[in-house]
Amino acid sequence: MSNIKVINPATEELVTTIAADTEETIAEKYALLRKGQPAWAARPLSERLACIEQFYNLLEAEKETISLSLTTEMGKPLQQARNEINGARGRIRFFIDHSEKWLSPEWVNSEGGTKEKITYEPLGVIANISAWNYPYLIGVNVIIPALIGGNAVFYKPSEFTLLTGQHIRDMIYKAGVPENVFQMAAGGGAVGGMLLELPLDGYFFTGSYKTGQYIASKVAPKMVPCQLELGGKDPLYVADDVEDIDKVAEAALEGVVYNNGQSCCAVERIYVQEKVYDAFVQSISAQSAKLVVGDPTDPSTEIGPLSRKEQADFLKSQIDDAVGKGATIVAGGNPVPAKGYFISPTILTGVNHSMAVMKAESFGPVIGIQKVANDEEATQLMLDTEYGLTAAVYSSDFDRAEKIMQLMNTGTVYWNCCDRVSAGLPWSGRKHSGLGATLSFAGIRAFVQPKAWHLRG
């Protein structure tokens, strides 16, 4: 059995090592889940919800410990780690409060000679192959509604956030969920591959398009649900009628750099109408220069390290490609003189769609800003992507913004906001940004299957 090294991305120091699963241990855990799932599904919904309520409470009770652990292994500033725990609890509260409504039997026709109803049954044993950038938020999107719906969950956290995965597992057990209903798989891609070989009843993955495409093709012959929450190249457009350019620049910058830019719905490209372009660039550049980069446990830090060493080299290649093709660095772009996987927030102007920074997902605090003549040019450029996760429009005129948002082939659109998720709204991607939806009623129903009842007698 091999060991996985947990490295602190801020110091490059070894935190601990964790034993990876093997084919034998994966098979044993699967057998446990397959045996335990029917009894879990047979328990009243109220009992399953009571366990989730306990998990919800444990997240608050353990918040300081688990936040620091997350910062240590993933690098996000400590206050942002706390914010993630708070956000996860908000989503769990939504599931607790609304699942009964969306999982209860529905009478379609309760009168006459033939009565008709719909019931919702669990899928069975499902895999949750999760991501490292928001392990609590992304994890609860799947784990919580899956358990509430009566499923057993084989949870594979990212190898970059295994400590967080262990915390989630331990709190799930402490909340009363049996071990034969929830199991964690520890390891990298090889262990994920083992899950793909199992006769599971559904696969729910969050991560890159490349890996998502592979998973979809691999499990397609099983004819089971396969839901994919993938990346994005999310655009933001600033129209010339915005009232407060500094406020818009501040919001856009936060959308670029929050969580060190490692968000699937982060702002990844900005288009600004030419009348306000210079003012916007000046404002966002000045604000970017004031961001504090450093130790993520320091309360003053706003930008921590990237979670993975190779991501810094990737972002540097995007910056070099853009500069080589005529772009100008107006903020950042310099190496941070410290240990750790740091990169200073970088803003590029003079960009166009021949440059990787405007076409390929960056997943870091790097942004290109392109000048446009009008709404039509902005719309055309916003649509020039293989992704379809989110798109944002800043304008004082809703009707004007609405025309652009209606044309966006994305799962989410924003007016005068960006980079946000709401538990009450479906979170879904189009094209290379994924399949299916989490959150909202759709994210509750994603983990059950309908049965139609025709009753005559």
C-alpha positions, -999 to 999 in steps of 0.1 A, spaced: 0 0 0 15 33 -11 14 65 9 2 99 -3 22 129 9 1 159 22 22 190 14 15 225 28 14 247 -4 24 278 16 56 263 30 62 232 8 66 213 41 53 177 46 22 178 68 16 140 70 13 109 49 -19 90 43 -22 54 31 -38 50 -3 -65 24 -9 -58 -7 -29 -80 -28 -51 -86 -51 -22 -96 -23 2 -118 -7 -24 -136 -40 -30 -141 -45 8 -155 -10 11 -178 -15 -18 -192 -47 -4 -199 -29 29 -219 -2 10 -238 -26 -11 -249 -45 20 -258 -15 41 -277 6 15 -311 -12 16 -314 -8 54 -305 29 51 -331 34 24 -357 16 45 -352 40 74 -378 68 76 -368 100 58 -371 118 92 -343 96 106 -320 102 77 -326 140 80 -319 138 118 -284 124 110 -278 152 85 -289 178 111 -262 164 134 -236 167 107 -248 203 102 -242 210 139 -208 193 139 -195 216 111 -202 246 134 -187 229 164 -156 219 146 -153 249 124 -120 263 137 -102 229 136 -114 219 101 -109 254 87 -72 254 97 -68 219 84 -82 230 50 -60 260 49 -29 239 58 -34 214 30 -51 235 3 -38 271 9 -69 292 9 -68 321 34 -81 310 67 -111 334 67 -121 320 33 -119 285 48 -143 296 75 -165 311 49 -166 278 30 -177 259 61 -205 286 67 -215 282 30 -216 245 33 -239 247 63 -262 270 44 -265 245 16 -271 216 41 -298 237 57 -315 240 23 -315 203 18 -328 196 53 -356 221 49 -367 212 14 -360 175 8 -392 161 22 -412 183 -3 -393 170 -33 -389 133 -22 -425 126 -10 -449 106 -31 -470 127 -55 -506 119 -64 -511 128 -100 -547 114 -100 -562 103 -67 -598 98 -80 -615 77 -105 -611 40 -115 -574 43 -120 -553 62 -95 -518 74 -104 -489 85 -83 -451 90 -85 -426 78 -58 -389 85 -57 -365 57 -49 -327 59 -43 -303 51 -71 -284 27 -48 -247 30 -42 -232 61 -59 -197 74 -63 -188 110 -55 -154 118 -71 -149 153 -56 -126 183 -61 -100 201 -40 -108 237 -45 -140 238 -24 -140 203 -8 -168 211 17 -191 230 -7 -186 206 -36 -188 176 -12 -221 185 4 -237 192 -30 -235 154 -36 -231 137 -2 -260 153 16 -288 149 -9 -275 114 -18 -277 103 18 -311 120 24 -324 102 -7 -315 68 7 -283 61 -12 -250 48 1 -220 70 -9 -185 60 -20 -167 93 -15 -134 100 -31 -120 133 -21 -91 148 -41 -57 136 -31 -49 172 -25 -75 175 3 -74 141 20 -73 156 55 -106 174 47 -120 142 33 -111 124 66 -128 152 86 -159 149 65 -160 111 69 -155 112 107 -182 138 112 -206 118 90 -201 88 112 -203 109 144 -236 123 131 -251 88 131 -246 76 95 -235 40 95 -201 30 82 -218 7 57 -236 37 42 -206 60 37 -170 51 28 -141 71 17 -116 61 -10 -81 76 -5 -58 80 -35 -52 97 -69 -63 88 -104 -56 51 -100 -80 48 -71 -106 69 -90 -102 44 -119 -110 15 -95 -143 32 -87 -151 33 -124 -147 -4 -126 -172 -11 -98 -209 -19 -106 -221 14 -90 -255 29 -96 -244 64 -104 -213 86 -108 -210 122 -97 -178 140 -106 -164 175 -101 -132 185 -119 -117 191 -152 -133 186 -186 -107 161 -197 -112 139 -167 -150 143 -169 -150 133 -205 -130 102 -197 -153 92 -168 -184 97 -190 -170 75 -217 -158 49 -193 -191 44 -174 -214 49 -204 -218 11 -209 -232 8 -174 -263 28 -183 -263 46 -149 -266 83 -142 -233 102 -147 -233 138 -136 -204 161 -143 -196 194 -128 -167 207 -149 -147 238 -155 -155 271 -171 -140 301 -189 -165 325 -174 -169 360 -191 -178 393 -175 -189 423 -195 -189 459 -183 -212 481 -202 -206 518 -206 -236 528 -185 -224 515 -151 -227 541 -124 -197 533 -102 -167 520 -121 -147 515 -89 -174 493 -74 -177 473 -105 -139 469 -107 -138 457 -71 -165 431 -77 -148 419 -108 -115 416 -91 -130 396 -62 -145 373 -89 -110 368 -104 -90 362 -72 -112 348 -45 -100 314 -34 -68 323 -52 -87 322 -85 -93 285 -81 -130 284 -87 -149 269 -116 -171 300 -117 -143 325 -112 -142 354 -136 -118 342 -163 -121 369 -190 -134 405 -189 -148 426 -218 -152 464 -212 -170 489 -234 -144 513 -249 -159 544 -232 -152 531 -197 -123 508 -206 -94 531 -194 -111 539 -161 -119 503 -154 -84 491 -161 -69 519 -140 -93 510 -111 -89 472 -111 -51 475 -115 -48 499 -86 -70 476 -64 -51 445 -74 -18 461 -64 -31 465 -29 -40 428 -24 -20 411 3 -3 379 -8 12 357 18 7 333 47 -29 321 45 -31 318 82 -24 355 86 -57 374 90 -45 402 67 -38 378 38 -61 380 8 -42 358 -16 -27 325 -5 -7 300 -25 -20 279 -54 -29 244 -42 -7 226 -68 29 234 -78 24 227 -115 -5 252 -117 20 281 -112 40 269 -142 8 266 -162 -3 302 -154 32 315 -162 29 298 -196 -5 316 -202 11 349 -193 41 344 -215 19 333 -244 -2 365 -241 28 388 -238 45 371 -267 14 379 -288 12 415 -278 -5 417 -244 7 441 -217 10 433 -180 -5 462 -161 -5 445 -126 14 416 -111 33 392 -132 62 390 -109 73 360 -89 66 362 -52 99 359 -33 89 332 -8 86 295 -4 53 280 -15 33 279 -47 25 316 -49 18 338 -79 9 375 -77 -25 385 -91 -18 394 -127 -38 416 -151 -32 417 -188 -45 442 -214 -43 442 -251 -55 407 -252 -75 388 -279 -88 354 -285 -56 341 -302 -42 340 -266 -46 310 -243 -55 332 -214 -88 342 -231 -97 307 -243 -83 280 -220 -93 277 -183 -67 295 -161 -78 285 -126 -57 311 -109 -54 348 -102 -47 358 -138 -71 378 -160 -72 393 -195 -92 425 -201 -104 431 -237 -118 464 -251 -150 461 -271 -170 487 -291 -205 477 -281 -228 450 -267 -229 431 -299 -191 426 -300 -191 417 -263 -218 391 -268 -200 376 -298 -168 373 -277 -185 360 -246 -200 332 -267 -167 323 -283 -159 294 -259 -162 256 -255 -175 262 -220 -209 272 -206 -209 276 -169 -216 313 -160 -216 347 -176 -220 381 -160 -232 415 -172 -227 448 -154 -251 475 -165 -275 500 -149 -301 489 -174 -317 455 -168 -334 453 -202 -301 459 -219 -284 433 -197 -312 408 -201 -309 408 -239 -273 397 -235 -280 372 -207 -307 355 -228 -282 348 -255 -256 332 -232 -254 294 -236 -246 290 -199 -262 273 -169 -260 305 -149 -262 342 -157 -255 372 -134 -267 408 -135 -244 432 -115 -229 403 -96 -206 373 -103 -190 342 -89 -218 332 -66 -239 301 -60 -273 298 -43 -286 266 -28 -321 274 -42 -310 277 -78 -297 248 -100 -259 247 -105 -253 233 -140 -230 236 -169 -234 233 -207 -211 221 -233 -176 214 -218 -188 227 -184 -207 195 -176 -239 175 -175 -267 175 -149 -274 198 -120 -267 201 -83 -285 223 -57 -322 234 -59 -349 209 -63 -330 195 -93 -301 186 -70 -324 168 -46 -340 148 -74 -307 140 -91 -301 112 -65 -334 94 -68 -353 78 -97 -391 81 -102 -414 52 -102 -449 55 -118 -478 38 -101 -510 28 -120 -535 17 -93 -568 1 -103 -591 -17 -78 
